[in-house]
Amino acid sequence: GAVVSQHPSWVICKSGTSVKIECRSLDFQATTMFWYRQFPKQSLMLMATSNEGSKATYEQGVEKDKFLINHASLTLSTLTVTSAHPEDSSFYICSAPQGGQFSNQPQHFGDGTRLSIL
Amino acid sequence: SQKIEQNSEALNIQEGKTATLTCNYTNYSPAYLQWYRQDPGRGPVFLLLIRENEKEKRKERLKVTFDTTLKQSLFHITASQPADSATYLCALVANNAGNMLTFGGGTRLMVKP
């Protein structure tokens, strides 16, 4: 079945470092991908919608200059946390629907990236 | 304001019993609703999707109901097994929102042998 791969699965780095997270759709093309953030024992909060070939759409309260999204191909979206600080520590998860943004299909999620900023 | 509420307290049941999880929403007109399973440290896994004009959906031991009048969905796992222990998330897609999911807080299910 369709799979979304997310890399890396775990990152520990010093404050001020920029961290790039990759999200790949392995056997289907994803014109749209979604990026979520999840704090412990809380639900997934949508951060942004990544669109292939165009700018990402950010949710209210999410700093676009802090969380850079690039969707350069139909199978890859990246999220870069720039100048990360301890408050950015969280679990970041990407997802992609088969068939595009308006396909009304279930989403395939990556296994998440645990980001810890020291 | 819009809310999607799931029981934040863990649900503990005995193996073999039926688990019933609740998802209530307010100030939404969902086009459809989805249920996902999430294990610790993993991404959610899709289980079932039910549309606004459907009352019930089944898949093996799983059953989902959708009552747009009560603004509620119920998720049932029959003949529960310890391997069913996980957090279950409901998610709504509003009309004209494409595939954009809004998640409830999730309910942790613990099935004891």
Interface residues (C-beta under 8 A of the other chain):
Chain A: V4 Q6 T32 F34 Q42 S43 L44 M45 L46 T49 F91 I93 S95 P97 G100 Q101 F102 S103 N104 Q105 P106 Q107 H108 F109 G110 D111 G112 R114
Chain B: A31 Y32 Q34 Y36 G41 R42 G43 P44 V45 F46 L49 L89 V93 G98 N99 M100 L101 T102 F103 G104 G105 G106
